[in-house]
Amino acid sequence: MVSGIVTLVLLVLFVGGWIHLWNPKLKPELEAAARLPFDEGEPLEGPEETQ
């Protein structure tokens, strides 16, 4: 019984998230996030290695 309820809750969360991501208002933000791996912007500053 409990496993069925958990499965149902997870299914509802999955479908709700899927519907949320298909919202046309989010398209520009999601497209910008999809391009992040290909951006050749400034590298992140971090601890510099000494040689």
C-alpha positions as CSV (number, residue, x, y, z in Angstrom):
1,M,0.0,0.0,0.0
2,V,2.7,2.5,1.0
3,S,4.8,1.6,-2.1
4,G,1.8,2.4,-4.3
5,I,1.3,5.8,-2.7
6,V,5.0,6.6,-3.1
7,T,4.9,5.5,-6.7
8,L,1.9,7.7,-7.3
9,V,3.5,10.7,-5.7
10,L,6.7,10.3,-7.7
11,L,4.7,9.9,-10.9
12,V,2.7,13.1,-10.2
13,L,5.9,15.0,-9.4
14,F,7.5,13.7,-12.6
15,V,4.6,14.7,-14.8
16,G,4.2,18.0,-13.0
17,G,7.9,18.8,-13.6
18,W,7.6,17.8,-17.2
19,I,4.6,20.0,-17.8
20,H,6.4,22.9,-16.0
21,L,9.5,22.6,-18.3
22,W,7.3,22.7,-21.4
23,N,6.0,26.2,-20.3
24,P,6.6,28.6,-23.3
25,K,7.6,31.3,-20.8
26,L,10.7,29.4,-19.8
27,K,11.9,28.8,-23.3
28,P,14.5,31.6,-23.4
29,E,15.9,30.7,-20.0
30,L,16.2,27.0,-20.9
31,E,17.8,27.8,-24.3
32,A,20.4,29.9,-22.5
33,A,21.1,27.1,-20.1
34,A,21.5,24.7,-22.9
35,R,24.1,26.9,-24.5
36,L,26.2,27.1,-21.4
37,P,28.6,24.2,-22.1
38,F,29.5,25.8,-25.5
39,D,30.2,29.3,-24.2
40,E,33.8,30.3,-24.4
41,G,33.5,33.0,-21.7
42,E,36.0,33.9,-19.0
43,P,37.3,30.9,-17.1
44,L,36.3,30.7,-13.5
45,E,38.8,32.0,-11.0
46,G,40.2,29.4,-8.7
47,P,43.3,28.6,-6.7
48,E,46.4,29.0,-9.0
49,E,48.8,26.1,-9.1
50,T,52.4,26.8,-8.3
51,Q,55.2,25.2,-10.3
